[in-house]
Amino acid sequence: MRIILLGAPGSGKGTQAALFSQKLNVPHVATGNIFRDEISRKTDLGLQVESFVKSGRLVPDATVLEMVMRRLERPDCVDGFLLDGFPRTIDQARRLGDFLIKKDWKINRVFCLDINTEVLVTRLSERRQCSSCQVVYNLVTKPPRQSGACDHCGNKLIQRSDDEPNTVRKRLMVYQDLTSPLVAFYRATESFVMIQADRGVDEVTDQIAGHLNGVHQ
Ligand code: AMP
């Protein structure tokens, strides 16, 4: 099963992607998580992308594409994958399309998580993420069992530096300008599904699951 999750920052892509990656047993390829991991390990790629990620700007297409294509060539992606945070520009979507044709692969579903901006700003200010395994929490709707610690690995929860109000505003503008045109790009395909994402996690999960029933892989 090959799935793309589109949606603004805070729309719940990461939460749903983690759930469906487990349910469907396919890797969760989240470009933001990969970049944050490279930044924390101070690798060459991490140093190259750090200023973009921290300021809420998009990493240049060439860098993202090289990293994602390398990831999708790994053996665990042969039977499927779930893309979270990629593609984010029309150019990335076109290059992904060329790559899929070369592989004779097709995307089964493109889910767009639709949500209004007011809800996003609140959600992002309440979001916390594990500094180690990157599991996402919300202080109101999905708090950790023990304050400040990850339920899964016990490591410290942090607020992402790009979840601070000024950077959130920048990221929402970038989404509007560069990523939202992808909705029109994919809407024309039969795999496209709009999801009402201003609901609780379980309800969003049910909507997505309903559109995966009977999908031929
Ligand atoms: P995310 O965790 O998906 O919100 O991504 C965090 C940050 O990583 C973004 O604000 C960008 O700086 C960078 N990033 C992640 N995915 C992409 C992408 N597909 N294209 C460009 N930059 C990206």
Residues whose N, C-alpha, C, O or C-beta is under 5 A from the ligand:
A	BS01	AMP	P9 T31 G32 N33 F35 F52 V53 G56 R57 L58 V59 V64 G85 F86 P87 R88
